[in-house]
Amino acid sequence: MQSVRLSSAVFARSTQRAACYAQVEKLLAERNSQHSIVRVTGVSRMTVAKLANKAQSVRTPLPRLRPKKAQRHEWEALELDEMWTFVGRRKRKVWLWLAVERASRRIVAWVTGRRDAATARRLWQALPRRCRRHGWYFTDLFPTYVGVLPRWQHRRCPKGSGGTSVIEAIHCSLRQRCGVLVRKSCSFSKSLPMHSARIKICIDQHNQRIMLP
């Protein structure tokens, strides 16, 4: 009888711990710092960091899209752009490069690094094979894209033309949802691995909102 009570108590504690960890993963995708998550949930800061790193190590497949006429074409229009973030201090800038499908608003690839041609090539290599073969690429007038993207598939758009309006809106949305992307915030990242982990969680949450049920 006593063993049954012990097993039920262990099961209850494990269930409670799993629910708490699930809440931590949801808070990581919102505009919260690690310290605020510790205060709300009571989970240790090391456990919060482990959960974030675990989410980063899991490879998330691209979501299935809802059927739309704009998504039935063989060639897709992709918008590419970069935005600056920082790790540790504002002078230590880390650029986040995104590639977004215009029709679905799905983030198909992203990388972090410097604002140079090497990082742009990493973004190009991170694109799915279909996007590299059958895609039109819309960017701003940043000259680095010219030497990386195929010339006949590349479309340069001046600011104000609307050619990169979708990805600029997604930049704004990510900054509002992810605390480590806010330019003036006390919840900035202190290490690059944790910075990438928080960004990956927010991007996965963004893509999951357009998945098929």
trRosetta pair geometry for C-beta under 8 A, 3 or more apart (Angstrom, degrees):
i j d omega theta_ij theta_ji phi_ij phi_ji
1 4 5.8 -52 -156 30 33 112
1 5 6.8 32 149 -16 64 104
2 5 5.6 -53 -152 36 36 112
2 6 6.4 36 151 -19 67 105
3 6 5.6 -53 -146 37 34 112
3 7 6.2 34 155 -19 67 105
4 7 5.8 -54 -146 37 30 109
4 8 6.4 28 155 -16 64 107
5 8 5.8 -56 -147 38 30 109
5 9 6.3 30 155 -19 65 107
6 9 5.7 -56 -147 37 31 111
6 10 6.3 31 154 -18 66 105
7 10 5.7 -53 -146 37 32 111
7 11 6.3 33 153 -20 65 106
8 11 5.6 -52 -145 37 32 113
8 12 6.3 35 154 -21 64 104
9 12 5.7 -52 -147 34 32 112
9 13 6.5 30 154 -17 64 105
10 13 5.8 -55 -148 37 32 109
10 14 6.3 29 155 -17 66 107
11 14 5.8 -56 -146 39 30 109
11 15 6.3 31 155 -19 64 107
12 15 5.8 -55 -148 36 30 111
12 16 6.3 29 154 -17 64 107
13 16 5.7 -55 -147 39 31 111
13 17 6.2 33 154 -21 65 106
14 17 5.6 -52 -145 36 32 112
14 18 6.3 34 155 -21 65 104
15 18 5.7 -53 -148 34 31 111
15 19 6.5 30 154 -17 64 105
16 19 5.8 -54 -149 36 32 110
16 20 6.4 32 152 -19 64 107
17 20 5.6 -55 -148 37 32 113
17 21 6.3 32 153 -19 66 105
18 21 5.7 -53 -146 37 31 111
18 22 6.4 35 152 -21 64 104
19 22 5.6 -52 -149 34 32 113
19 23 6.6 35 151 -20 63 103
20 23 5.6 -52 -153 34 34 113
20 24 6.6 38 148 -22 65 101
20 41 5.7 123 -167 -170 95 111
20 42 7.6 -61 -151 62 136 94
20 43 6.1 153 152 -61 117 114
21 24 5.4 -47 -150 31 37 115
21 25 6.6 39 151 -19 65 101
21 43 7.4 114 -89 -101 59 150
21 47 7.9 -101 -106 162 92 115
21 51 6.1 -173 -158 -105 92 136
22 25 5.7 -51 -151 33 34 112
22 26 6.7 34 150 -17 64 103
23 26 5.7 -54 -151 36 35 111
23 27 6.3 32 152 -17 67 106
23 41 5.8 163 101 -105 120 121
24 27 5.7 -57 -147 39 32 109
24 28 6.4 40 152 -28 65 102
24 37 6.0 83 -137 -179 80 124
24 41 5.6 -22 -75 -45 89 176
24 43 5.6 -28 -79 31 136 159
24 47 7.6 -78 -131 123 172 98
24 48 5.8 -139 -165 -114 128 79
24 51 5.4 71 113 79 128 168
25 28 5.6 -45 -149 26 32 117
25 29 7.2 26 154 -13 59 103
25 51 6.0 -120 -74 165 82 124
25 55 6.5 143 -134 -70 104 136
25 201 7.3 -152 -167 -144 74 129
26 29 6.1 -62 -162 36 36 107
26 30 7.0 25 146 -16 66 110
27 30 5.5 -62 -151 37 42 111
27 32 4.9 -34 175 46 94 153
27 36 7.9 -149 175 105 127 94
27 37 4.8 145 117 -112 139 105
27 40 6.8 170 -111 69 158 143
27 41 7.2 -139 8 -36 154 124
28 32 7.3 -85 -90 65 26 106
28 37 7.0 24 -68 -92 67 154
28 48 7.5 164 -78 -169 110 91
28 51 7.1 -157 -40 110 148 110
28 52 5.7 -178 -139 -93 146 94
28 55 7.2 160 100 21 153 159
28 198 6.3 -132 180 -121 92 77
28 201 5.1 -26 121 135 109 169
29 177 7.0 -20 158 160 69 111
29 178 7.6 -55 -163 -92 44 78
29 201 4.9 -127 -82 141 82 104
29 202 5.4 151 -146 -90 73 59
29 204 7.8 -94 -106 68 125 89
29 205 4.4 102 -160 -38 141 153
30 177 6.4 -84 -132 -170 42 74
30 179 7.6 39 117 -31 50 100
31 176 6.9 -68 -64 160 132 45
31 177 6.0 -132 -50 -167 88 24
31 178 6.8 36 -92 78 66 2
31 179 4.6 120 -159 -69 54 82
31 182 7.1 69 -145 -41 108 129
31 187 7.6 134 177 59 65 156
32 36 4.7 -128 -165 84 92 124
32 37 5.3 104 135 -56 128 88
32 40 7.7 -51 -152 4 145 140
32 179 5.7 -126 47 -32 19 143
32 187 7.0 -172 149 -136 24 156
33 36 4.8 96 54 7 79 101
33 37 7.1 -140 95 -4 43 86
33 179 5.6 -135 -66 142 59 157
33 186 6.7 -44 -64 103 151 80
33 187 3.2 -135 -79 -118 98 104
34 37 5.6 -55 -151 36 35 112
34 38 6.4 37 151 -21 67 103
34 45 5.8 72 153 -141 117 93
34 48 5.3 144 -149 113 94 145
34 49 7.1 20 -132 -63 141 80
34 187 7.6 150 5 -150 62 91
35 38 5.6 -50 -150 34 34 113
35 39 6.5 33 152 -18 64 104
35 45 7.3 -6 -89 -99 55 117
35 187 7.9 -138 32 -110 93 85
36 39 5.6 -53 -148 36 35 111
36 40 6.3 29 156 -17 68 107
36 187 7.3 -39 4 -98 119 125
37 40 5.9 -57 -143 39 31 106
37 41 5.9 -6 171 11 68 115
37 43 7.1 -35 139 57 92 107
37 48 5.4 121 101 -123 132 142
38 41 6.8 -72 -130 53 20 86
38 42 7.4 60 -178 -111 54 8
38 43 6.3 -110 -118 73 59 63
38 44 6.9 15 -128 -155 109 18
38 45 5.3 -27 -77 -71 139 76
38 48 6.3 -92 -66 -25 84 143
43 47 4.8 -107 172 83 104 130
43 48 5.8 124 108 -56 116 87
44 47 4.6 95 62 5 84 103
44 48 7.2 -146 98 -6 46 85
45 48 5.5 -50 -150 34 37 114
45 49 6.5 38 152 -18 66 104
46 49 5.7 -54 -150 37 33 112
46 50 6.4 35 151 -21 66 105
47 50 5.5 -52 -146 35 34 113
47 51 6.4 35 154 -19 66 103
48 51 5.9 -54 -149 35 30 110
48 52 6.5 30 152 -18 63 106
49 52 5.7 -55 -149 36 33 111
49 53 6.3 29 155 -15 66 107
49 194 6.4 -54 -135 -103 92 118
50 53 5.8 -56 -145 40 31 108
50 54 6.2 36 153 -24 65 106
51 54 5.6 -51 -146 33 31 115
51 55 6.6 32 154 -19 63 103
52 55 5.9 -54 -152 34 32 109
52 56 6.6 32 150 -20 64 105
52 194 6.2 46 114 -139 144 77
52 197 4.2 91 156 137 96 137
52 198 6.3 -17 -152 -65 128 68
52 201 6.9 -74 -137 -36 78 137
53 56 5.5 -53 -150 34 36 115
53 57 6.5 35 154 -22 67 104
53 193 6.8 18 -107 152 100 115
53 194 7.6 -56 -66 -94 85 66
53 197 5.6 -66 -84 -101 43 149
54 57 5.9 -55 -150 32 32 109
54 58 6.9 33 153 -23 63 103
55 58 6.0 -53 -153 27 35 111
55 197 6.4 103 72 -168 94 94
55 200 6.7 165 125 99 95 112
55 201 5.2 37 129 -85 147 100
55 204 7.6 -134 175 25 109 153
56 193 7.4 153 96 -179 172 81
56 196 6.3 81 -134 112 135 92
56 197 3.9 -78 -52 -111 129 83
56 200 5.2 115 -113 48 73 150
56 201 7.7 -62 -67 -43 71 84
60 200 7.8 153 10 176 126 100
60 204 4.9 144 -26 -116 178 115
60 207 7.5 136 133 69 130 141
62 106 6.9 74 -163 165 103 134
62 108 6.4 14 -113 -127 135 70
62 128 7.0 -41 -21 -58 151 138
62 207 7.0 -109 -145 -167 56 142
63 106 6.8 -143 51 -129 98 127
63 207 5.0 167 -4 159 118 96
63 208 6.4 161 -73 -99 142 38
63 210 6.2 139 87 84 143 77
63 211 3.8 -105 -161 -93 133 90
63 212 7.4 169 168 9 97 69
64 211 6.2 69 53 -153 68 74
64 212 4.6 -35 94 8 110 116
65 68 7.4 -71 145 12 113 98
65 71 5.6 -136 113 -162 143 163
65 104 5.0 -65 -129 -121 136 143
65 106 6.7 -92 -88 -39 113 144
65 210 6.5 -7 -123 143 74 105
65 211 7.9 -82 -90 -121 35 36
65 212 7.1 54 108 -42 7 94
66 71 8.0 124 83 26 55 154
66 104 7.9 157 41 -127 77 100
66 210 7.0 -106 -2 -179 99 77
66 212 6.1 147 -78 -87 62 79
67 71 6.9 -146 -150 71 39 120
67 72 7.5 41 -163 -64 83 101
68 71 4.6 79 60 11 87 105
68 72 7.4 -146 92 -20 47 86
68 103 6.5 -177 88 166 132 113
68 104 7.4 170 32 -85 133 80
69 72 5.9 -52 -154 17 37 116
70 73 7.1 -36 -173 2 39 109
70 103 3.8 -174 128 -137 117 125
70 104 7.9 -175 98 -48 108 66
71 76 7.8 19 -133 -108 61 104
71 103 5.2 176 -69 120 77 141
71 104 5.9 60 -89 -57 126 107
73 76 6.9 151 85 -76 99 53
74 134 5.6 -91 149 -166 79 144
75 134 4.9 -127 -103 176 60 87
75 135 6.6 167 -163 -91 73 24
75 136 6.3 59 163 -20 114 94
76 101 5.7 -44 176 -134 128 101
76 102 7.6 166 174 30 79 85
76 103 6.9 -105 -145 13 89 117
76 130 7.9 62 9 131 126 99
76 131 6.5 -57 63 -116 128 76
76 134 6.6 78 12 117 80 86
76 135 5.2 -25 68 -110 84 80
76 136 7.4 -153 97 26 40 74
77 101 7.4 102 78 -160 57 59
77 102 4.2 -24 97 22 105 132
77 103 6.9 108 47 -28 94 88
77 135 7.4 139 -105 -162 16 72
77 136 4.9 -24 -111 66 66 106
77 138 6.4 23 -177 -12 96 118
78 99 5.5 5 179 -176 123 94
78 100 6.6 150 -158 74 70 39
78 101 5.9 -43 -101 -96 74 49
78 102 6.8 -148 -96 -20 20 85
78 108 7.0 -68 -123 34 122 135
78 127 7.8 33 -160 -130 171 128
78 131 6.1 66 -54 -161 149 114
78 135 5.0 8 0 -173 120 123
78 136 6.8 165 26 78 70 50
78 137 5.5 -21 74 -106 98 62
78 138 7.0 178 90 22 44 78
79 99 7.5 162 80 -153 43 48
79 100 5.0 -21 60 63 92 95
79 102 5.7 95 -20 -74 104 91
79 137 7.9 135 -104 -161 22 53
79 138 4.8 -34 -103 72 71 101
79 139 7.4 147 -160 -80 57 46
79 163 7.4 162 -116 146 107 67
79 164 5.1 142 -161 -128 120 69
79 166 5.4 151 16 64 154 104
79 167 4.1 -151 115 -23 122 121
80 97 7.3 6 -170 -176 92 92
80 98 7.1 -179 -142 91 51 53
80 99 5.1 -12 -98 -103 86 75
80 100 7.8 174 -78 20 39 70
80 123 6.9 114 -147 142 122 142
80 137 5.9 0 -2 -165 121 100
80 138 7.3 158 19 74 72 48
80 139 4.9 -27 68 -88 95 98
80 145 6.7 141 92 -114 132 130
80 149 7.7 -175 29 -70 156 137
80 164 8.0 -70 59 -119 38 115
80 167 7.2 -180 -72 -86 3 171
81 97 7.7 -173 100 -146 31 59
81 98 6.2 -9 62 57 71 92
81 139 6.8 163 -75 -137 64 72
81 140 6.5 66 -112 -8 96 105
81 164 5.5 107 -60 -170 129 134
81 167 4.6 148 18 122 123 136
81 168 6.7 0 64 -67 175 68
81 171 6.9 -70 100 -51 129 130
82 95 4.9 14 178 176 120 115
82 96 6.6 159 -156 81 67 44
82 97 4.6 -27 -98 -96 94 70
82 98 7.4 163 -92 15 42 69
82 115 6.1 147 124 -115 155 94
82 142 7.5 -2 27 -8 112 175
83 95 7.1 158 79 -154 28 70
83 96 5.4 -18 62 60 80 96
83 98 7.8 7 8 0 97 111
83 171 5.0 134 -47 -143 149 124
83 175 7.8 -99 147 -59 155 113
83 181 7.8 47 110 -162 127 110
84 93 5.0 -29 -162 -159 113 116
84 94 7.5 128 -161 69 62 36
84 95 5.4 -41 -101 -99 61 72
84 96 7.7 169 -102 16 12 77
84 115 7.5 -39 -85 -53 96 126
85 93 7.2 130 73 -158 35 64
85 94 5.2 -35 76 71 89 86
85 95 7.3 152 23 -103 74 21
85 96 5.7 48 -5 -20 118 109
85 112 7.9 -47 46 -135 122 114
85 180 6.9 48 -170 138 134 81
85 181 5.5 -69 -105 -123 122 63
85 195 7.1 155 120 -168 136 124
86 89 6.5 -81 164 101 126 29
86 90 4.9 -67 -102 -124 176 38
86 91 7.4 84 -139 38 130 23
86 92 5.6 107 -161 76 87 67
86 93 5.4 -51 -93 -100 80 47
86 94 6.4 141 -112 16 24 82
86 188 6.4 -18 87 -155 89 135
87 92 5.4 -76 63 113 71 118
87 94 5.3 42 -13 -13 107 132
87 188 7.2 177 -123 162 31 102
87 189 4.9 -39 -124 89 81 102
87 190 7.0 105 -178 -153 78 9
87 191 6.9 -17 -172 149 121 5
87 192 5.4 7 -139 -78 170 66
87 195 5.1 -70 -97 -53 114 152
88 92 5.1 18 60 46 107 147
88 188 7.4 -122 -12 126 11 120
88 189 7.5 -40 -36 101 53 65
88 190 5.6 78 -89 -141 68 52
88 191 7.9 70 -59 -66 96 33
89 92 5.3 85 61 9 76 101
90 93 7.7 16 170 -70 49 76
93 115 7.9 -19 121 -14 126 109
94 112 5.5 17 166 -179 108 110
94 113 7.2 -14 -158 -83 77 6
94 192 6.8 161 -100 -119 154 96
94 195 6.5 69 73 139 160 156
95 112 6.8 161 81 -154 47 58
95 113 6.3 -33 59 77 90 47
95 114 6.2 54 20 -176 116 16
95 115 4.6 117 -47 -64 161 81
95 119 6.7 96 76 133 118 166
96 110 6.6 -3 -175 -170 87 110
96 111 7.9 170 -151 88 48 38
96 112 5.5 -23 -99 -101 63 82
96 181 7.4 -29 -3 -117 155 112
96 199 6.5 -159 -118 -140 132 148
97 110 6.4 163 86 -152 59 58
97 111 5.1 -5 56 58 109 81
97 112 7.4 -176 17 -85 78 30
97 113 7.4 -21 -3 39 116 89
97 119 6.0 158 -20 148 142 107
97 120 7.0 -173 -128 -98 157 52
97 122 7.8 121 56 81 144 95
97 123 4.5 -88 125 -77 136 138
98 107 5.8 -65 -157 -136 106 106
98 109 7.6 148 -160 88 42 58
98 110 5.0 -9 -105 -103 64 96
98 167 6.0 168 94 -154 119 113
98 170 6.9 -148 138 102 161 129
98 171 7.4 -162 22 -75 146 84
99 107 7.1 108 72 -161 53 62
99 108 5.3 -61 102 63 101 91
99 109 4.3 16 40 54 121 94
99 110 7.1 -152 20 -68 73 55
99 123 6.2 144 -36 177 114 106
99 126 7.6 166 16 90 131 102
99 127 5.9 -46 92 -93 171 98
99 131 7.3 101 147 160 138 153
100 105 6.4 -10 -177 -151 115 41
100 106 6.9 159 -154 78 67 36
100 107 5.5 -37 -98 -97 79 57
100 108 7.0 155 -112 8 23 83
100 166 6.0 -156 112 118 134 109
100 167 4.6 170 28 -92 134 92
100 170 5.8 165 -93 14 155 159
101 104 4.7 17 97 44 124 96
101 105 6.9 -66 78 -10 76 12
101 106 4.8 11 35 51 115 88
101 108 5.8 83 -33 -32 95 119
101 131 8.0 -111 -80 -108 96 121
102 105 7.7 12 -167 -69 22 52
102 138 7.3 44 -61 28 130 134
102 166 5.2 157 -131 16 70 162
104 210 6.1 122 174 159 94 149
105 166 6.2 -136 -103 -173 81 114
105 170 6.6 168 -165 -74 93 119
105 210 6.5 168 74 -66 94 155
106 207 5.8 64 -146 -124 85 88
106 210 5.9 -126 -80 76 91 145
107 110 6.0 3 171 -40 120 115
107 170 7.0 158 -69 177 103 150
107 203 5.3 -90 79 -158 153 104
107 206 6.2 52 2 96 122 129
107 207 6.0 -99 43 -66 88 103
108 127 6.4 42 120 -137 114 70
108 128 6.0 -84 179 0 116 104
108 131 5.8 127 137 -60 155 158
109 123 6.0 125 126 -163 121 70
109 126 4.0 137 -158 114 119 103
109 127 4.8 -84 -24 -83 154 53
109 128 7.3 -154 -53 -15 109 66
109 131 7.6 -153 -14 73 121 158
110 123 7.5 -13 -138 -122 22 94
110 126 7.2 -101 41 125 23 152
110 199 7.4 -141 131 146 143 120
110 203 6.1 -122 14 -110 153 161
111 119 6.1 -176 109 -167 125 85
111 122 4.7 138 -146 116 171 114
111 123 4.9 -129 19 -76 120 73
111 126 5.7 177 -49 -13 108 153
112 119 7.9 -66 136 -144 20 124
112 192 7.6 176 114 -164 139 99
112 195 7.2 148 -161 116 169 112
112 196 5.8 -131 17 -95 145 96
112 199 7.0 123 -58 49 128 164
113 116 7.6 -83 127 38 109 89
113 118 7.2 -106 144 99 148 94
113 119 3.7 -170 81 -103 126 121
113 122 6.6 86 2 42 150 148
114 118 7.2 42 58 60 108 104
114 119 5.4 -172 62 -25 61 133
115 119 7.0 -65 -103 50 18 141
115 144 7.4 -161 165 -18 70 159
116 119 5.6 98 57 13 68 97
116 120 7.2 -125 107 -3 39 94
116 144 6.7 -176 -171 -122 26 141
117 120 5.3 -56 -147 39 38 116
117 121 6.3 41 154 -22 69 101
117 144 5.1 -155 -82 -153 68 99
117 147 6.0 -22 -128 81 128 123
117 148 6.2 -178 -154 -58 82 111
118 121 5.8 -52 -153 33 31 110
118 122 6.8 34 148 -19 62 102
119 122 5.4 -48 -151 33 39 115
119 123 6.7 42 150 -20 66 99
120 123 5.6 -49 -153 33 36 113
120 124 6.6 38 148 -20 65 103
120 144 5.0 176 -35 143 153 115
120 145 6.4 -149 -153 -91 141 53
120 148 4.4 -133 129 -41 117 167
121 124 5.4 -49 -148 35 38 115
121 125 6.3 35 153 -16 67 105
121 148 5.5 -139 -76 -130 66 115
122 125 5.7 -55 -146 40 32 109
122 126 6.3 33 153 -23 65 108
123 126 5.6 -56 -146 35 32 112
123 127 7.1 49 152 -38 61 91
124 127 6.0 -38 -164 4 35 115
124 132 7.2 87 -179 -109 78 109
124 148 5.5 -157 -39 166 141 108
124 149 6.8 -162 -100 -84 122 63
127 131 4.4 -115 175 86 110 123
127 132 5.1 132 99 -56 122 89
127 135 7.6 -104 179 22 142 163
128 131 4.7 91 61 6 82 104
128 132 7.3 -153 95 -6 43 86
129 132 5.8 -57 -151 36 35 110
129 133 6.3 20 157 -10 69 110
130 133 6.0 -64 -145 44 30 102
130 134 5.8 -34 178 40 70 104
130 135 7.7 101 128 -42 61 103
131 134 7.3 -76 -116 64 20 64
131 135 4.5 33 -170 -48 60 146
132 135 6.7 -16 -73 22 11 121
135 153 6.4 66 91 -177 63 132
136 153 5.8 -146 -116 -169 47 76
136 155 6.1 23 173 -6 102 120
137 145 7.5 -166 136 -175 128 124
137 149 5.0 -123 76 -152 158 145
137 150 7.8 127 14 47 128 77
137 153 5.6 64 9 130 96 93
137 154 5.1 -29 71 -110 108 60
137 155 6.6 167 83 24 51 74
138 155 4.9 -24 -100 76 68 107
138 157 5.5 25 -172 -16 95 128
138 163 4.7 -146 -175 169 123 100
138 164 5.9 -171 128 -74 102 74
139 142 6.6 -86 157 42 116 94
139 145 4.5 148 92 -83 170 176
139 149 7.3 -179 -11 -6 137 155
139 154 7.0 -26 18 -160 112 94
139 155 7.5 145 22 79 65 55
139 156 6.1 -33 73 -112 83 60
139 157 6.9 165 80 23 30 87
139 164 6.8 42 -146 -78 24 129
140 156 7.3 22 148 -160 19 75
140 157 6.3 -63 -104 71 42 77
140 158 7.6 60 -153 -134 71 20
140 159 6.4 25 -138 -65 113 79
140 163 7.9 155 -85 81 52 111
140 164 5.7 -55 -56 -1 82 156
141 156 5.6 73 -100 -178 60 115
141 157 7.7 -122 -47 73 72 36
141 158 6.1 23 -42 -103 120 58
141 159 7.6 -79 5 -23 107 81
142 145 5.8 87 84 -6 88 102
143 146 5.5 -38 -168 10 61 119
143 147 7.8 39 151 -6 77 97
144 147 6.8 -67 -167 38 42 98
144 148 6.6 19 150 -7 73 120
145 148 5.8 -79 -148 47 38 104
145 149 5.3 3 176 3 84 118
145 154 6.6 156 143 -147 107 131
145 156 7.5 155 82 -94 129 93
146 149 7.3 -55 -116 44 16 89
146 151 7.7 35 -163 -103 70 82
146 154 7.1 145 -115 135 50 163
146 156 7.7 -3 -78 -69 92 129
149 153 6.5 -119 166 83 100 96
149 154 4.2 116 110 -83 125 118
150 153 4.3 50 79 26 108 109
150 154 6.3 178 81 -26 50 93
151 154 5.9 -60 -140 27 26 114
155 163 6.8 -141 121 -158 110 138
157 161 4.7 -141 -175 71 93 132
157 162 7.5 -101 -178 69 136 40
157 163 2.6 -128 -118 52 164 149
157 164 5.7 170 73 -18 134 90
158 161 5.0 99 64 -24 74 120
158 163 7.9 93 41 17 42 124
162 165 4.8 -19 -151 -26 62 126
164 167 5.3 -50 -173 46 83 107
164 168 5.7 90 127 -27 86 102
165 168 5.7 -60 -145 40 32 113
165 169 6.4 35 156 -22 66 105
166 169 5.9 -57 -155 33 29 110
166 170 6.6 25 150 -16 64 105
167 170 5.4 -49 -146 37 39 113
167 171 6.5 51 150 -26 65 97
168 171 5.4 -42 -150 28 35 118
168 172 6.8 36 151 -17 62 101
169 172 5.7 -52 -153 35 35 112
169 173 6.4 36 149 -20 66 105
170 173 5.4 -51 -145 37 37 114
170 174 6.3 37 156 -20 67 103
170 206 7.3 79 -153 -165 105 149
171 174 6.0 -57 -148 36 28 108
171 175 6.5 27 155 -18 63 107
172 175 5.8 -56 -149 36 31 111
172 176 6.5 28 154 -18 64 107
173 176 5.8 -59 -151 36 31 110
173 177 6.3 12 158 -7 67 113
173 206 7.3 111 117 -114 126 122
174 177 6.0 -67 -141 45 31 100
174 178 5.4 -8 176 12 73 118
174 181 5.6 -15 133 85 91 172
174 199 7.9 35 -173 -141 126 80
174 202 5.9 105 -143 138 87 134
174 203 7.5 8 -114 -77 124 71
174 206 7.1 -35 -85 -62 90 145
175 178 6.9 -61 -113 52 20 85
175 181 4.7 -122 -109 120 59 111
175 182 5.9 113 -173 -90 82 54
175 183 7.4 -4 -150 -20 127 83
177 202 5.7 143 107 -145 113 118
177 205 7.6 -148 155 89 145 134
177 206 7.9 155 62 -68 159 98
178 181 4.3 57 89 10 109 114
178 182 7.6 -168 96 -27 61 76
178 198 6.1 126 -159 147 109 102
178 199 6.5 56 -159 -103 159 55
178 202 4.2 -47 -74 -66 117 163
179 182 5.9 -38 -161 3 43 115
179 185 6.0 -178 -176 168 76 152
179 187 3.8 -32 158 104 125 140
179 198 7.5 -75 54 -179 81 144
180 185 7.8 -146 -110 87 23 141
180 187 6.4 -99 -72 123 56 86
180 188 5.9 95 -138 -142 68 41
180 189 4.6 40 -144 -36 129 97
180 194 8.0 -177 -96 126 157 87
180 195 5.7 -171 163 -130 147 71
180 198 4.8 95 14 92 138 150
180 199 7.1 -91 78 -55 123 79
181 199 7.2 101 -60 -99 112 91
181 202 7.8 -94 -9 51 132 168
182 185 3.6 81 88 -34 120 136
182 187 7.1 58 39 58 121 98
182 188 7.8 -116 66 -77 81 76
185 188 5.9 138 86 -50 91 78
189 192 7.4 99 131 -91 133 25
189 194 5.2 176 -148 94 108 98
189 195 3.6 156 99 -79 174 88
189 198 6.7 -154 -79 21 119 135
190 194 7.0 19 53 54 67 138
191 194 4.7 79 68 15 95 104
191 195 6.7 -155 94 -12 46 89
192 195 5.2 -53 -144 35 35 119
192 196 6.4 33 159 -17 67 102
193 196 5.9 -56 -149 37 31 107
193 197 6.3 33 153 -23 65 107
194 197 5.3 -51 -144 34 36 116
194 198 6.4 34 158 -18 67 102
195 198 6.3 -56 -151 35 27 105
195 199 6.5 23 153 -15 62 109
196 199 5.6 -58 -147 39 33 112
196 200 6.2 36 155 -23 68 106
197 200 5.8 -54 -148 34 29 111
197 201 6.6 31 154 -20 63 104
198 201 5.8 -52 -151 32 33 112
198 202 6.6 28 155 -14 65 106
199 202 5.9 -60 -152 39 33 107
199 203 6.2 29 154 -17 68 108
200 203 5.7 -56 -143 39 31 109
200 204 6.2 33 157 -20 66 106
201 204 5.9 -55 -148 36 28 111
201 205 6.5 28 153 -18 63 106
202 205 5.6 -53 -148 37 33 112
202 206 6.4 38 151 -22 65 103
203 206 5.5 -49 -149 33 35 115
203 207 6.5 29 154 -14 66 104
204 207 5.9 -57 -147 40 32 107
204 208 6.2 35 154 -25 66 107
205 208 5.7 -51 -143 32 31 114
205 209 7.0 39 156 -28 60 99
206 209 6.2 -54 -164 21 31 112
206 210 7.9 4 151 0 59 102
207 210 6.4 -71 -162 42 41 96
207 211 7.0 62 142 -50 70 94
208 211 5.3 -30 -154 -6 46 123
